[in-house]
Amino acid sequence: MTREVWDTLYAEANLLHRNVSDLAAFLPFPKAEFQDDTPVKPDPLCNNMLMDTSISETPYPDFRDACFAAAPFGWWRDTYRDTPIGDRLHAHFGTFEILGRDTPLKADGMRAFLIYQRAGYHYPMHHHPAEEIYLVLAGEASFEREGHASQTLGPGATAFHPEGVPHALTTDQSAILAYVLWRGDLHTKPVFTYPEQLS
Ligand code: FE
């Protein structure tokens, strides 16, 4: 049962990658090997995501449905749990890995994540050595990248974050659902850029 869910998600991610030129230009889509050794790590935010009507419209319904089918079996990350704003952040922002390392779909050279952020939250400036591309699947958010004007992006838009460049994500009336790819340094976690400003 779970195997089928992940196989479907792999097939849908592959199709999406073929159809969205910015993703295809970022990296070739990797082969994956199914390994059922990743524990499920649930998060209450998963249910919020599944019921959130502000992200119900998407140009990619098959991919979204495949992500939502896998979400209850995902390993939801706790990247910032031990920081001063960790509990509040993770009550609003959640992510699980689709393809790469902490997922049954093991692949080399790329990590892919589903990202969900509830309405009305500011995810502060953070950075990581991996290069990153966001594809907005549904909803919208303001994307900030240090040194650039912020941009509000909706479904179908992509945003690129170069190696080590601080970026932030702010939602207003709507939540955002996004697909995120990493290349380069795949193992160094994101950190807040200005930890002294967190409150
Ligand atoms: Fe990032």
Boltz pocket constraint, residues with backbone or C-beta under 6 A from the ligand:
constraints:
  - pocket:
      binder: B
      contacts: [[A, 126], [A, 128], [A, 132], [A, 161], [A, 167], [A, 190]]
      max_distance: 6.0
